[in-house]
Amino acid sequence: MLTYSSNQDFLLFDLKPNNSLNIYNSSILGKGFITYQRLIQANNSRVEAREFLIGDIVFSQDIINAKECSSIHLVNTTIDGVSVNKYFVLSNSQLYLNGLSLIQFPGVNIYSNFELIQIASSSNVTISNLIYGFPGFPIYMVYSSNIVQSFISIESSLFNYHKGFIFSNAQINFKNTNIINHQNLDSLFKIISSNFKCDQCQIMGGSLLGTTSFLFYLDLNSNLTLVESFITDSSNILTTTVSNNIIFQNCSIQNLFSQNNKIIDLNGASSFMAYNTTFDSITSNGNSFFYACDNSKVYLDNCRLSFLSGSGSAPFIYIESSWLNISNSLIQSSSFQNTMISITSSTMEASSLTILNSNSNEGVVIVARGPSNLYLANSSVSFTSFETFLIADNCNIYLEEFIFSKNFGKFIQVFNNSQFVCNGLQLETNSMISNGHIFYFGESSATILFFSTSLEIIPDTIMVSNNSNIQFEEFGLLLNTFVESVQKPSIFEFNNSTIIFKNSFLRGNGIEANSNVFNINGGSILFDGCSFFNNNNFLNGSFLKGFNKSIIALQNTVFEYNEFVTGTIQLYDYSLISIRNSNFSNNSNKAKGGIVYFAETSNLQDLESNLFISNKANYGAVFFSDVLINYWIVYFDNSSYINNKAIYGNKMASVPSKISIYYFNTEFSTTKVRIELQDDYNNAVTDFNYFANVEISQVLSNNSKVIVFLDSIVIKNGYGSFNYDFYAPDYVSYFSYDVFVQNINVSSLSNTRNKTKCLSYQRHNKETGFCSFCPPDQVSVRGVCSRCPSTLRCFNSLSTIEGYYLVSNQDPNSFEYNVYQCPVDMCSGGNQCFLNLNSGDLCSACLEDFFNLYPESVSKNGLHCCSYYEPRLISIYLFYLVILGLIFSLFKYSIRNSLVGLYSIIFFSNKGLYLIPLFRMSINFIDNYCTIKANYFEKSIVSLVSILIVYLVGISNISSKALFYLLKSKPSIYKMVPVSVKYNLYLHKKYEKNYLKPNSLYWNLFLMFSHFP
């Protein structure tokens, strides 16, 4: 033991370069009030002490001062009752402490600037088994910009009631170390341009809970790594300045409480990465738990965030012009007064949020303001109670394989030029807030792929879109129930938007509300390859309602077994619809328009290749319109309408629009007159019983009127009738009538009617105007009854016998009845035709020839009409033309000079080519088969082309050359060739050798064909 007693301030051990000091099992004790400069000063020296005690000494500067590559090695050293501001001061040296015991600090204030170890320049420190429980700084490093770093290693130690650590330009490793109850109001660890790693550490804030103190302060490109460490009972974890990196791996962060301060504060392009880390029981009042700005990056992988609580206006996690990536993590049992995750961006930098393979229970909401990018994949959110899960403004959002289940609130709201892509979204058992909606898009674009929800009870709108472009693919709603809510307009509400549904389906959905499935307010919607099956609304609503100049298009789409009250599709306000290659079957509507209801100014744009089968509605089983729509599109389309049923209008119907008067004969009066109430498509309106007021007047020669009939007629099933014969004496010029139907918006029908005109075989009374018949087998001739002609039947009527046709009824003063004999087997008598395809005078017209612009065909020789059309049969006709041309090609040399021969050929050929009009582009003698329909102009073109074909083949030498080739190859058949053929082959040789001139030959052929019909 060395004991010193002196009043001098001196240095005990002053080691010069290359000296060594070894102290073993020794003690240095002070006596009295003696002050020493320091115990040991080492300059490029080595000190080793074991089992060493330093006690009751006052030092003016420090205990050990090592510099210039000195090495201090202390094992099981005790310092007791030593009064000094610094124990160890290192400059470019090494310090090893193992088992250092510190006892009592006389005269050292708890808030003093005591430093256990001060590192003035690059040095190495190794500490183990240290228990530090006194005020001041365990390690204090003076900032140095030297290139050479310090190395600090601390293991199996405890630091309590201290002011923390300051590291500068160092590599620091803590292991199995506890740091608790620090007293620094600034930070526990101040890390400047250093790398700090803490393995299996426990850090507790202690008495600073709720203050502004941070556990870690990182500055100037520092790195912090916590491995298998535990942080608890603290306020704020860390703050950074410029380009710092933080890693938490297999850590546990819990019981944090922050008041008006950020718990994790990232600045200056710093990064924070947490792996397999738990964040539990964290409360942030008035500020954010996580804050990242200036292009910083936050990564949370395989983490669990639970029992999080945030109050005040600040979001719990606030990302500003930075990145946030959450993967394989769970967020649960949390609540936030405002927002959990807020993403904002400056005009220069875009923020980014990525959530992968993560789950959230009871507490997630995201607000993003752009320009920002959000990516959420293979994740789920459940049991949240926020009003909206995700709000995005001017952002790019991508969702993939996302599940939103058991939440009370909206799913997403997208605004202002945002782009939303969803690839695989599933909604399960969500309860929307009142008057809410699952999706909202405003002035944005979206692509939604593989969306589905099934077996849900949904009280609100699924989607609202304003001025947006949205495309759905593989979108599905299956077996959902949409219940009544306050002011719910529809399941999908699209306003001035462009919407596309591809390969999507709605099946088995029930609407228990006064709502439509789709409301289209302006813009357009396209359904391509979609299926809508067994959806229904039994209260009041339709499948789709379009108004305000909407454009609806359906192609390759199927509607089956849907049942709605007010129509499958309703169109208003100049809206248009086109339907192509779609199938509508077994749909039911309790009101107007089984498939489409056209209100007022709406109209049909296109209709092509559709199938309408067994659809039902009260009025208009397929289409119903308030005014006449583009009927020609419907009339000439190639769609099929099968077994559609309605009270009236099995295909198309409209409101009552016209009143018609029908007589049994348009020229001759009968006693019964029929009134028909019709719509725009000539359907009898049969929905209700109507009452018509009928007024008939006689108009005299001076244009005065005398009312002769006034009655109220019941119109039932679209029809009503009354009896009036319209007989009148000669002083009556004609009749006028007015028909007005009550309780409908149709103008009254006003028209005139001629007086009774007697039939040609009736007698007329000029004074009364009545007509009477002659006795049987007699007919009236100039008012006198005469014997009936043999070709007619006369008995209160006039008709022909079989084989004859009465062309027209003549003036009663004439006995010229134009009766003609019909072609064989054409007229059956009574102006009737044997075949139902024939009509017109002499049964020579074909009814089936009425089509588009083609007029009725008439044949004077009684050709049969076509039952079938087969264009391939024209090949027979072409074969005939070629054979005829080949004959002229061979025999054209025989007609070069002979006019008799020429006209003989013309005569016989004319009879042969008479087959051209006989064909009528048809082959009538083959079971009424025809080739194609054609009008007269087209038939004339065919005839001219036929003549041209025959002429061109005829002037050629193809027949002669073919025969010469055949005779040359087979000389044996020469004897079989007729003399006329041999002669024409001989003439061919003369023409070929210019012995004969062919000019007259070609001219004669032209003259011959110019005579053909």
Secondary structure, 3 states (H helix, E strand, C coil): CEEECCCCCCEEEEECCCCEEEEEEEEEEECCCCEECEEEEEECCEEEEEEEEEECCEECCEEEEEECCCEEEEEEEEEECCECCEEEEEECCEEEEECCEEECCCCCCCCCCCEEEEECCCCEEEEECCEECCCCEEEEECCCCCCCCEEEEEECCEEECCCCEEEECEEEEEECCEEECCCCCCEEEEEECCEEEEECCEEECHHHCCCCCEEEEEECCCEEEEECCEEEEECEEEEECCCCEEEEECCEEEEEEEECCCCEEECCCCEEEEECCEEEEEEEECCCCEEECCCCEEEEECCEEEEEEEECCCCCEEEECCEEEEECCEEECCEECCCCEEEECCCCCCEEEEEECCEEECCCCEEEEEEEEEEEEEEEEECCCCCEEEEEEEEEEEEEEEEEECCECEEEEEECCCEEEEEEEEEECCECCCCCEEEEEECCEEEEEEEEEECCEECCEEEEEECCEEEEECCEEECCEEECCCCCCEEEEEEEEEEEEECCEEECCEEECCCEEEEEEEEEEEEECCEEECCEECCCCCCEEEECCCEEEEECCEEECCEECCCCEEECCCCEEEEECCEEECCEEEEECCCEEECCCCEEEEEECCEEECCEEEECCCEEECCCCCHHHHHHCCCEEECCEEEECCCEEECCCEEEEEECCCCCCCCEEEEEEECCCCCECCCCCEEEEEEEEEEECCCCEEEEEEEEEEEECCEEEEECCCCCCCCEEEEEEEEEECCCCCCCEEEEECCCCCCCCEEECCCCCCEEECCCCEEEECCEEEECCCCEEECCCEEECCCEEECCCCCCCCCCCCEEECCCCCEEECCEECCCCEECHHHCEEHHHCECCECCEECCCCCCCCCEECHHHHHHHHHHHHHHHHHHHHHHHHHCCCHHHHHHHHHHHHHHHCHHHHHCCEECCCCCEECCCCCHHHHHHHHHHHHHHHHHHHHCCHHHHHHHHHHHHCHHHHHHCCHHHHHHHHHHHHHHCCCCCCHHHHHHHHHHHHCCC
